[in-house]
Amino acid sequence: MPKGMVKNAVKQLAGLFLLGIFGYTVYPFIVGDENMESFCTSVRAGELMSAVSARATDSGYSSHGLEGQNKVLIIDSGAMARYICEVSLSDDKVIGTKYVPNG
C-alpha cells in the first residue's frame, strides 16, 4: 500500500474516532431531558426508595440523598447533572416527585 493511502486511512480512522467521541458526549444532552422526565413520571407514590434507586441505576442515573431532608435526587451524570428528578420521601417510601431541568 502506498504511503499516501496509509496516511489517508489513518486520518479517516482518526476522524471517525473523534466523531464517535463527540456523538457519545453530546448525545445525553439531546435525549436526556425526555428520558429523565419519563423516568421521573414513572416513579409512583408508595414505591420503596430502594426499588427506585435500583431502577435509576439500571437506567444509568445516580441517586443522592439530601442530609436532613426527606429527599433524594436522581441525577443524569452523563449529561453533567443537567437533568434531575427530585423524589420526596416519608418512611423510605415515595410521596412525590418533581422533574427539575438544571440549566
Summary of the structure (lengths in Angstrom):
residues: 103
radius of gyration: 20.0
end to end distance: 51.1
largest distance: 70.7
contacts: 263
relative contact order: 0.16
helix: 51%
strand: 26%
